[in-house]
Amino acid sequence: MEQLQREVYDFPTAIPLKVIGRNEDEFERFVVGLFRKHVEEPEVEAVFSRPSRGDTYLSVTVTFVARSREHLDSIYQELSSSERVLMVI
């Protein structure tokens, strides 16, 4: 049986990714640096950081313009492969 693949997003589109890691060693700057490898300055629409209740962890949400599924997947893969990143949502 042939499966139909339907894309959830209509690219290009703005997508928020939340990256969670330990609140140490300039984690926000590290996350934004990883995004800059893949995304041009005007394509980053917002960066929002929030520490956990105990200040142990930091979530960094970056809203950016993904140009294609491959573009989104490459960013997700790089973030997920970093030892400093605990989770990407």
Backbone bond lengths (Angstrom), bond angles and torsions (degrees), N, CA, C in turn:
res aa  C-N    CA-C-N  psi(-1)  N-CA   C-N-CA  omega(-1)  CA-C   N-CA-C  phi
1 M - - - 1.448 - - 1.526 109.07 -
2 E 1.283 115.83 128.89 1.464 121.11 -178.55 1.525 109.96 -80.93
3 Q 1.338 114.26 128.90 1.463 119.02 177.58 1.519 109.57 -94.74
4 L 1.302 115.03 136.91 1.449 120.29 175.93 1.518 108.81 -90.03
5 Q 1.311 116.38 130.47 1.448 120.03 175.66 1.514 108.41 -100.42
6 R 1.315 114.54 123.23 1.453 119.76 179.75 1.513 107.57 -118.49
7 E 1.301 116.93 128.30 1.462 122.24 179.56 1.524 108.95 -73.69
8 V 1.329 115.54 134.28 1.459 121.38 179.99 1.524 110.71 -73.43
9 Y 1.324 116.45 -35.88 1.459 121.71 -176.97 1.520 110.95 -105.04
10 D 1.322 115.61 152.26 1.461 122.15 168.68 1.515 106.51 -100.80
11 F 1.310 116.87 105.95 1.464 121.64 -177.05 1.512 110.16 -84.02
12 P 1.337 117.66 149.17 1.465 127.50 -5.78 1.533 110.90 -72.57
13 T 1.333 114.89 149.45 1.459 120.59 -179.83 1.529 110.68 -152.73
14 A 1.314 116.08 152.47 1.466 121.26 177.25 1.525 108.80 -80.59
15 I 1.325 115.79 129.66 1.461 121.89 -177.73 1.522 108.91 -133.55
16 P 1.331 117.86 131.30 1.464 119.97 173.16 1.528 110.15 -90.89
17 L 1.318 117.02 133.78 1.456 122.25 171.23 1.518 107.55 -119.71
18 K 1.325 116.56 129.76 1.464 121.78 177.71 1.519 107.64 -101.24
19 V 1.322 115.58 126.00 1.455 123.01 -178.10 1.527 107.46 -116.02
20 I 1.333 116.57 126.43 1.460 120.98 -176.66 1.520 109.75 -116.57
21 G 1.343 114.47 134.48 1.461 120.78 177.79 1.513 109.56 -155.05
22 R 1.311 116.08 -178.36 1.461 120.62 177.53 1.524 109.56 -69.13
23 N 1.318 116.40 142.39 1.458 122.28 -178.84 1.523 109.33 -82.08
24 E 1.327 115.16 72.78 1.462 121.04 -179.03 1.530 109.89 -154.79
25 D 1.307 115.05 163.85 1.472 122.83 173.56 1.523 113.91 50.02
26 E 1.327 116.96 46.16 1.457 121.82 176.23 1.531 112.25 52.53
27 F 1.319 115.41 52.97 1.469 121.05 -177.39 1.524 112.14 -58.81
28 E 1.336 117.43 -40.77 1.466 119.52 179.64 1.525 110.85 -60.09
29 R 1.301 117.16 -45.76 1.474 121.00 179.81 1.532 110.46 -61.66
30 F 1.328 116.13 -39.50 1.460 121.47 178.13 1.533 110.74 -60.65
31 V 1.343 116.83 -47.44 1.466 121.48 -179.16 1.531 110.62 -63.40
32 V 1.313 117.13 -46.75 1.465 120.79 179.85 1.534 109.66 -61.88
33 G 1.316 117.83 -37.12 1.464 121.73 177.29 1.522 112.02 -61.59
34 L 1.331 116.87 -40.37 1.469 119.54 176.94 1.521 111.25 -64.56
35 F 1.332 116.80 -40.91 1.463 119.97 177.36 1.524 110.77 -62.66
36 R 1.320 117.79 -39.94 1.477 121.70 -177.04 1.532 111.95 -62.03
37 K 1.337 117.61 -23.27 1.466 120.13 176.45 1.529 111.35 -66.39
38 H 1.322 116.47 -26.42 1.464 122.04 -172.89 1.519 114.52 -114.52
39 V 1.337 116.69 -20.39 1.460 120.87 -170.06 1.526 109.74 -127.88
40 E 1.327 115.66 131.52 1.467 120.86 177.10 1.530 110.19 -71.69
41 E 1.313 116.97 155.91 1.469 123.11 -178.00 1.532 113.88 -48.57
42 P 1.332 119.36 -49.44 1.471 118.06 -177.50 1.532 113.30 -68.35
43 E 1.333 118.00 -17.63 1.459 121.12 -178.90 1.526 112.74 -80.86
44 V 1.336 118.04 -12.64 1.457 121.37 175.15 1.522 107.20 -88.95
45 E 1.318 116.10 113.06 1.457 120.30 -175.14 1.518 113.00 -89.79
46 A 1.343 117.29 -32.00 1.467 119.44 -178.44 1.531 109.94 -162.42
47 V 1.336 114.26 149.37 1.462 121.87 172.79 1.522 106.20 -131.45
48 F 1.329 115.70 125.29 1.457 121.02 -178.61 1.518 108.23 -132.84
49 S 1.340 116.69 127.95 1.460 121.37 179.70 1.513 110.60 -117.88
50 R 1.343 114.35 146.86 1.454 119.19 178.60 1.527 109.40 -148.26
51 P 1.338 116.93 125.03 1.470 119.34 177.64 1.528 110.58 -77.16
52 S 1.328 115.27 156.86 1.459 120.02 175.35 1.521 109.33 -70.88
53 R 1.301 116.01 169.81 1.466 121.09 -177.84 1.529 111.60 -56.27
54 G 1.309 116.82 -41.14 1.464 120.69 179.90 1.520 113.48 -90.28
55 D 1.330 117.62 4.44 1.464 124.13 178.29 1.534 112.96 66.75
56 T 1.334 116.72 16.26 1.464 120.64 -179.62 1.520 111.32 -82.09
57 Y 1.336 116.63 -35.46 1.456 122.29 -176.32 1.522 110.51 -118.31
58 L 1.335 114.51 160.01 1.455 120.35 177.61 1.520 108.00 -133.08
59 S 1.326 116.28 130.79 1.460 119.91 172.36 1.517 107.49 -103.46
60 V 1.309 115.33 132.75 1.460 122.25 178.93 1.527 106.71 -121.08
61 T 1.326 116.31 114.74 1.462 121.05 178.38 1.518 108.29 -102.33
62 V 1.312 114.89 121.75 1.466 121.14 178.87 1.529 107.32 -114.76
63 T 1.322 116.11 120.54 1.458 121.33 174.73 1.522 106.91 -99.59
64 F 1.310 115.45 123.10 1.467 121.03 -174.65 1.519 109.77 -141.52
65 V 1.316 116.01 166.18 1.460 121.46 178.40 1.528 108.40 -93.01
66 A 1.324 114.98 112.63 1.466 120.74 174.82 1.518 108.13 -87.19
67 R 1.322 116.04 128.44 1.462 120.62 -176.57 1.525 113.35 -83.34
68 S 1.349 116.47 -25.80 1.464 120.72 -178.62 1.523 108.80 -162.10
69 R 1.323 116.41 171.57 1.467 120.89 175.50 1.527 110.11 -61.33
70 E 1.326 117.20 -40.51 1.463 121.34 179.68 1.525 110.95 -63.23
71 H 1.324 116.44 -40.29 1.464 121.62 178.12 1.527 110.03 -61.63
72 L 1.328 116.68 -48.12 1.458 121.60 178.72 1.531 110.75 -61.43
73 D 1.321 116.88 -44.99 1.462 120.82 -179.39 1.520 112.74 -63.08
74 S 1.326 117.59 -37.36 1.471 119.92 -179.86 1.527 111.09 -67.21
75 I 1.325 117.27 -38.09 1.463 120.68 177.39 1.522 109.98 -67.39
76 Y 1.317 116.59 -46.80 1.463 121.45 179.65 1.528 110.56 -59.27
77 Q 1.325 117.31 -43.10 1.463 122.14 -179.65 1.528 111.48 -62.65
78 E 1.318 116.90 -45.03 1.463 119.59 179.80 1.524 111.49 -64.45
79 L 1.322 117.13 -43.21 1.462 120.58 178.14 1.527 110.73 -62.51
80 S 1.316 117.03 -46.25 1.467 121.85 -176.73 1.520 112.87 -66.83
81 S 1.310 117.22 -27.50 1.469 120.24 -177.36 1.526 113.09 -82.83
82 S 1.316 117.90 -10.18 1.463 120.91 -179.78 1.525 110.88 -77.16
83 E 1.309 116.45 135.54 1.461 121.82 177.07 1.519 112.19 -66.83
84 R 1.318 117.78 -23.77 1.462 121.52 -179.55 1.524 112.47 -78.09
85 V 1.310 116.99 -19.31 1.458 122.07 -177.72 1.523 108.77 -93.32
86 L 1.335 116.12 123.49 1.456 121.57 179.37 1.524 112.17 -89.07
87 M 1.344 116.14 -32.52 1.459 120.16 -176.61 1.527 109.81 -159.84
88 V 1.333 115.56 146.04 1.463 122.14 173.32 1.522 107.07 -126.17
89 I 1.327 115.59 124.77 1.465 120.64 -178.99 1.528 108.37 -119.49
